[in-house]
Amino acid sequence: MSSRSFFLYISKDSFMHKLNPLTKLALVLVISLVPYLIEDLLGRLVVVLLGIFLLGVSKVQIGVMKKFLVGLVLMLNTIFLGFLLFSHIEGSIILVDTIVIDTVFLLWPLEWAIFITENTIIHSIKIYLRVLAMSILTIFFFTTTKDRDIIYSLRLLKIPYSIIFVLVVTLRSMSMFVDDFFTIRDANICKGVDFNRGNPISRIKKYLSLINPLVMFLIKRIEEMTFAATSKGYIIKGQRSYYWTYPFKKADYFILVLVVTFFGIFFFGFLFDITVTQILLMVSERVSWLNGGIPWLKKLS
């Protein structure tokens, strides 16, 4: 049975769970850099699909993280609409060109014009896919890696333990903060508060009313964590021993070779200004059974 123990960690007996924490960290960091090296939509879509594939191999059940995914979808939609409404990118097809605000406030001119072209939409989708890829990879890392594994992997990189301790406490506090938020919200729902009813301003006021109990819970959690760390003998300075070890296995070296190869292909395209579509088109044209390449790839190139 699956169980969540830290942030998003889900206990599963999968190939990805058994990898060395450093291997998974390198996998996430390297692949997260790829969307910054490529500009075409197909390349970023490939990274997103790769992240979904990693989640599938990890046997992660999406339903377990539905509360987190709701917030992620809202964030992604907000980013997409933000770039769509506030970007000014020229294009051959003008879809929207209107002035929303044109006034003076305290002697300062305020102007906001919505200018949407086909390039604006493409740019917004690219940003959306970039953030989506990084989010999926982050979910993959935290669902397959325990807090203990994170500590040991960072220690292998010779990062000071004081920095690691602060990072782990921060991540654990985020997990508890989310749990406390839903606990307080559910308690208010039991009292008859409907957070989905009313105009946007009234809904915001209802959520703002949760701040005071959240702050009290936060103070209580900090006190509890301080006592727990003190009773367990945590020492920020000085040397400490470690019980667990994480040796590299053949599977780790195999994954690292694949990661370096994957990154090398995209870095090659970045250096010579070659898109993923063009790379796939060149490969397809050299495969005899494709009879000269894939037609839809030619249209995209």
Buried (B, 14 or more C-beta within 10 A) or exposed (E): EEEEEBBBBBBBEBEBBEBBBBBBBBBBEBBBBBBEBBBBBBBBBBBBEBBBEBBEBBBBEEEBBEEBBEEBEEEBEEBBEEBBBEBEBEBEEEEEEEEEEEEEEEEEEEEEBBBBBEBBBBBBBBBBBBBBBBBBBBBBBBBBBBBBBBBBBBBEEEEEBEEBBEBBBEBBBEBBEBEBBEEBBEEBEEEEEEEEEEEEEEBEEBEEEBEEBBEEBBEEBEEEBEEEBEEEEEEEEEEEEEEEEBEEEEBBEEBBEEBEEBBEBBBEBBEEEBBBBBBBBEEBBEEEEEEEBBEEBEEBB
